[in-house]
């Protein structure tokens, strides 16, 4: 039988994988995927707490829908920035993006 701690451990694992990927990747696409994993972990936490602790079952689901909307908007904006960076530098490596400072 699944309980709250099982969901929280899975969400913690997702968040840690996302944080590790965010810190290790040099590619902007890999960083974007890692941020999406972290947002999914937050959504899983909201749903788990909603399932086991909240009296109103719709509240956690509404919050997760907002998280999904934010993730979609973040992905669209980030991909447009990555495309603009690729057109300018012919690379999506984060080390090359530091040349744009100034």
C-alpha positions in Angstrom: 0.0 0.0 0.0 1.4 3.4 -1.0 1.5 6.1 1.6 2.6 9.7 1.7 6.3 9.0 2.4 6.5 6.8 -0.7 5.4 9.7 -2.9 7.7 12.1 -1.1 10.7 9.9 -1.6 9.9 9.5 -5.3 9.5 13.3 -5.6 12.8 13.8 -3.8 14.5 11.5 -6.2 13.1 13.3 -9.2 14.1 16.7 -7.7 17.6 15.4 -7.0 18.0 14.0 -10.5 16.9 17.4 -11.9 19.2 19.4 -9.7 22.1 17.1 -10.6 21.3 17.4 -14.3 21.0 21.2 -14.0 24.4 21.5 -12.3 26.2 19.0 -14.6 24.9 19.8 -18.0 26.6 22.3 -20.3 23.9 22.1 -22.9 20.9 24.4 -22.6 18.5 21.6 -23.7 19.8 19.3 -20.9 19.3 22.1 -18.4 15.8 22.7 -19.7 14.9 19.0 -19.3 16.4 19.1 -15.7 14.2 22.1 -14.8 11.2 20.2 -16.1 12.0 17.2 -13.9 12.2 19.6 -10.9 8.8 21.1 -11.7 7.4 17.6 -12.0 8.7 16.7 -8.6 7.0 19.8 -7.2 3.7 18.7 -8.9 4.0 15.2 -7.5 4.4 16.7 -4.0 1.3 18.8 -4.4 -0.7 15.8 -5.6 0.6 13.6 -2.7 -0.3 16.1 -0.1 -3.6 16.7 -1.7 -4.4 13.0 -1.7 -3.4 12.3 1.9 -3.9 15.6 3.8 -6.2 18.0 2.1 -10.0 18.1 2.7 -10.7 19.5 -0.8 -9.6 17.1 -3.5 -9.6 19.7 -6.3 -7.2 22.1 -4.7 -4.0 20.1 -5.4 -5.1 19.3 -8.9 -5.7 22.9 -9.7 -2.2 23.9 -8.4 -0.6 21.1 -10.5 -2.5 22.4 -13.6 -0.9 25.8 -12.9 2.5 24.2 -12.6 2.0 22.5 -15.9 1.0 25.8 -17.5 4.1 27.5 -16.1 6.2 24.6 -17.3 4.8 24.9 -20.8 5.4 28.7 -20.9 8.9 28.2 -19.6 9.7 25.6 -22.2 8.4 27.8 -25.0 10.4 30.9 -23.9 13.5 28.9 -23.1 13.4 27.2 -26.5 13.1 30.5 -28.3 16.1 31.8 -26.4 18.0 28.7 -27.2 17.2 29.1 -30.9 18.3 32.7 -30.9 21.5 31.8 -29.2 22.1 29.0 -31.7 21.5 31.3 -34.6 24.1 33.8 -33.2 26.8 31.4 -31.9 26.1 28.1 -33.8 26.3 26.3 -30.4 24.0 25.7 -27.4 26.9 25.1 -25.0 26.5 27.4 -22.0 30.3 28.1 -22.0 29.9 29.8 -25.4 27.0 31.9 -24.2 29.3 33.7 -21.7 30.9 35.5 -24.7 27.7 37.6 -25.0 28.4 39.4 -21.7 29.2 43.0 -22.0 
